[in-house]
Amino acid sequence: MEKTQLVDADLIAWTIEQRRHFHMYPELSGQEYETAAYVKAKLDEFGITYDQKFSSPNVIAYFKGTEGKKTIALRADMDALPLHEEGNKPYISTVPGVMHGCGHDGHTATLLAVAKWMSTNPLLVKNNIVLIFQSSEEASPSGAKQLVEEGVLNGVDVIYGIHYMSNMPLGKIGFATGPAMASCDDFDIIIEGKGGHGGSPHETVDPIYIATHLIQAFQSIISRNLNPLHAGVISFGGMQAGNSYNVIPDKAHLQGTIRALTYEGAELMRTKTEQLTKSIAESFGATGHYQFIEGTPPLYNHPEACEVAQEIIQKTFGEDVFLPFEPVLGAEDFAYYLKEKVGAFINVGMQSEKSQYPHHHPKFDIDEAAIPAGIELMIRLALEA
């Protein structure tokens, strides 16, 4: 039997109004100062305190529960994308070349709605609540990593976050238990050979030819080194070498990404890609220079937190609302929180005619019909997790 909803029509309308404000005034990663100021102003209205010790433009707020035996953290990301928005919606981005193309405007508005609800229903909140309005999810260095290093999770027992998803049906809520999203690391390779005339390859050490061996050999890491039950991907996204028909260049430059669902898989691929770069280049008489660019770790949803969340979802919205989610090889810096504390990252479906474009598309938009479920879920997690 579904529970009586805590969220009323006034709070829903207010949240949509806030979301549209954030959508009209997007800010890039690390630059969310006006967004942060707006959030702080609302928190001041609600009488909720925020901590000044954390790096700006992050906003970390605290709500003291009536019992305070447990501390629950809830997170929303605030940054937008370097995309020029297309369309004619009345709340279209007013900033050329910047838009909320991943739903972070909705996440920020939803967490503000939780704060507003708690401020008007303080006696119902038994747990201590930490509200994390985070900068820089979309960019490196990660805002989540920085906050963890600054101690944002000190004293926290469990943490939850949500993401409005355009590839999940409206009315469904779910997640993958255990490995849920991939790590995201990059590599930069320079193969240094010996250039020369295209008609005299025997007098050269051809870095392009060596690069073709390297590209193929990297795939053997997936097929022969990585546990076949642990998903992983190595993809090359760039190759630059020479600019002439008949000149073999001195160097070839390769760029790519490594994705893995486990910490072990990510470390294996990092080690093997570096080993192969150096050994293959050396076998041809060249030198392989390898640079590893660390990104986000794998996102692991803790089973105990998932069990609680699933129970809350099914009791609040109905048994059939919960939708188990398959792991994906996209990345999300919420993984840094889950590396330190028990918790889960939850998807809220919004796929519909209004939300038919994928995330990071210039016509992306949130179907605001999904927002009431997002608010209700976050409040329930604060009260019951």
N, C-alpha and C positions, 0 to 999 in steps of 0.2 A: 504494500500500500504506500502510495506516495505521500510525503510529508507536506504540510501546509507551507507555502513559499514565504520566505522572510522578506523578499524583495517586492516592493510595491511599485505601482505605475509611476509615481512621482520620482522615485530614485532612478528608475530606468530612464525616464525622460531626461533627468539631470545628467546621467552618465553619458547618454548619447550627445547631449549638448557639449559636455567636456571633451568627448572623443572628437567631435567635429572641430572644436577649437584647436586641439593638438594637430589635427590633420591639416588645418589651414596654415599652421605656423611650425613646420617641421624644422628640425635641426640635426645636423650630421653628428656622427659619433665623436664624443669628446667636446662637443660644442653646445650641449643642451642646457645652456645657462638660463635662457628665458623659460624653457619648459620647467626647469628646476625651481625657478622663482615662482612660477605659477603654482606648482605643486605645494611649495612652502606656504604660499598665501592661503591656499585652501586648508592646509593642515592647521594654520593659525586660526582660521575661522572655526575649525572643529575642536580647537583646544588640545590638539595632539602635538607632543613635543618631538623634535628631531635633533639629531646629534651633529654638531658642527665639526667633529674631529675627523670625519671621513673626507676623502678627496672630493673636491667639487668637479663636475656638477652632480655627483651622486647625492641622493637624499635618503637618509635612513631615519625612520620614525619609529616611535615606541608607544605602545598602548599597554598599560598595566591592567592585568586581569584581576578579578575579584578574589581568586585563589592563588594564582601565580605559581602553581606547582610545575607547570610545563611552559616552555617557550616555543611558539610556532613562528617561523619566518615565512613571509609571502613575498614574492618578487615580481616586479614588472620592469621591462626594458623600455627606454625612452627614445632611443635614437632612430633617425630616419635614414634613407638611402640617397645616394647621388644619382637620382633618376628624375627626368622631367615628366611630370604627370600629364596624362592625356585624358580627355573626357570633358564633360560639361556639368559635373555635379556642383551644387551651390557652395559646397565647402571644399572646393579644389585647392590645392596648395597655392599659396601666395608667394612662394619662394622659388624662383626659376632654378631648375636643375636639382631640386631637392623635394622628395615626397616620402610619405609614410607608405611604403610599398610592401611591408611585412606585418602590419597589424599592431605595431608597438604603440600607436596612438590608442588603440582599443585596450591594450594591456594596461597602460598608464591610467586611463580613465576608469577601468574596472577596479584597480587597486585603490584609487581615490574614492570610489564608491564604497568599497569595504571600510575605509577609514571614516567616511561620513556616516555609514550605518552604525559602526561601533560607537561613534561619538553620541549618537542618539539612543543607543541601547546598551549603555555601559554595564548594567547589571547582568546582562546575558553572557558577557565575555569573561569566562573563568581563566583562560590561559593568558599568559603574557604574549603579546603579538609584536613582531618586528616587521615593519613594512619597508621593503627594499625597492626604491625607485632607482634603477641602475642605468648608468651611462655605458655607451660603447659595447653593445652586444655584437654589432655588425662589423667591428673593426678590431685590429690588433694594434696595441696591446688590449687584451680583454678587460672590460670593466669588472666582470665577475672575479677574475683572477686577482685584480688589484684589491677589490673589497675583501676577499678572503685573506689576503696577505695583511690587510689592515685590521683584521679581527672582527669583521662584521658578524661572523657566526659564533663568536664567543658566547657561551651560555644557551645557544639554540639547541633544542632537542630534535626538531624535524623541520624541513623546509619543503615548500611546494611552489610551483609556478605553473602558469597555463600559457597556451598558445592557441589563438584562433586560427583554424586551418581551412584553407580554401579547397583542399583535396579530400576533405572528410565531410560526409553528408550533414546538412543542417539538422540539429536535433540529436546528434550523437556526440558522446563524450567517451574518450578512451585513451589508452596508452599501451606501450609495450612494457612488460615486466622484465626486469633484468637488463641486459644490453639493449638499448633503445635507439641511440644515435651514435654516429661514428666520431672518431678522432679526426682532426683535420690538420695535417702538417704538410709543408711544402719543401721542395728541394730545388737547388740551383746548381747546375753542373756546367763546368767548362772543360772540354776536351782539347788539350793543347798538343797539336801535332807539328807537322812541317809542311808548309805550303809549297806549291810549285805549278808547273804547266800541266794542264789537263791531258796533254798527249804524252806526258812522261810520269805516270803515277808511281813507277818504280823508284823514282827519286824523291818521293814525298812520303809523309806519314799522314794519311788522309783522315781528318777528324770526322768527316761526314760518314764515311764508311764505318768507322768505329762507332759512331752514334747509332747507326742502324742495328749493330750487334747489341748495343746497350739497351735500346728500346725493347728488343725482343727478349733479352735475358731478364729484364726486370719482371716480365710476366711469369717467368719460371718461379719467382718468389711466391706468387699467388698459387700456382698449380703444384709446386713441389716442396715448398718450405712452410707455408701457412697451414695450420690445422684446417682441413676442409669444412669443419663445422663452424669455423669462425670467419665470418665474412670480412673481406678486405678488397681494396681497389688501389691500383697504382695507375695513374693516368698522366700522360704527357700533354701539356697545354701549350708548349711553345718550343720552337727550334729555329735558331738563326745561325747561318753559316754562309759566308761568301756572298758575292753579288755579281758574279760574272759567269759566262757560259764555259769558259775554258781555263779557269784558274781554280786550283784546289786551294782552299783557304788554310790558314794556320790553325784556326780555332773553330770549334762548334759550341754553341751555347744551348743548353736544354733546360727546360723548366717543367715542373710537374707537381702533382699532389699525391699524398698518401692518405688513405682512409682505412680505418679498422674499427671493429666493434669491441675489441678488447684491448686492455693495456699491453698484454703480452704480444698481441698481433702488431700493434703500433710500434713497439720497440724492436720486434723482429724485422719489420720492413725497413725501419730506419737503419738498423745495422747492416742488413743485406744490401740495400741500395748503395750504401757507402762502400762496402767491400767490393761489389761488382764494378762500380765506377772506377775504382783504382786498379783492380786486377785486370779488367778487360782492356782498359787504356794501356796499361803497362805491357800486356801481352802483344800489343801491336806496336810497341815502341813509342807510345805517347804518354802524356801525363794527364790523369783525371783529377780535377779539383771539384770537391763536393762540399756544398753548404747546406746544412739542414736548418729549416726555418720552423721552429716549434709553434704550433697553433693550439687548438683546444683538445683536451683529452676526450676519450669516449664518454658518453652519457649513460650512466647506469642507474636505472630506477630500482630502488631497494624493494624487495618483495614485501617486507612488512609494511612499508608505507603505501605500496600499491594495494595491498589487501584492505587497508583502512579506507583509501580513496575509493576503491571500487564499491565497497559497502555503502559509503556516503552517497555516491552517484546513484546507485540502484535504489536506495531507500528514499532519496530526495526526488529523483526524476522518473523512476520506473525501471524495472528489470531490463527491458529491451533497449534502454538508452545507452547502456555501456557497450562499447565496441572495442574488442581487443585490437591493438595496433601492431602491425609488423615493424620490426626494426628498419631503420632507413640509414643511408650513408651520408645524409646531410649532417651538419654539425651545429652545435648550440652551446654557448659558453655557460649555460646553467650547469653543465657538467662539472665545473669547478666546485660548485656548492655541494653537489652530490658525491664528489670525491672526498669531501670532508665530513659530511653529515648525512644521516638517513633522510630520505625524501623521495619525491617523484615529480616528474615533469608531465603535465597532462594536456592532451589535445582536446579542444572544443570545436566541433564541426560547424562549418558555415557555408558549405558548398551549395550554391543556389544560382539563380539567374543573375542576382546582383553581385555575387562573389564567384564568378565563373573563370576569372583570370588567375594564373598562378602567382604565388608570392614573387616579389621582385620584378613584376611586370608593370609597365607604365599605366595600365588601366586597372590595376589591382584595387579592390575596395573590400571593406568588411561588410558583410550582411549584418546589420545591426539587430536583426532578430535573434542572433546568437548571444548578444550581450547579456540579457537577463540570466541565462544559464551560467555564464561566466561569473557574474557577480554572486549569484546564489551559491555556486560551487565554492568560490573563495571564502565566503562568509562561513559556510558549513565546515570547511577545512580548518578555519580559525577556531571555530567553536568546538569541533568534535575530534580533530585529528589527535 
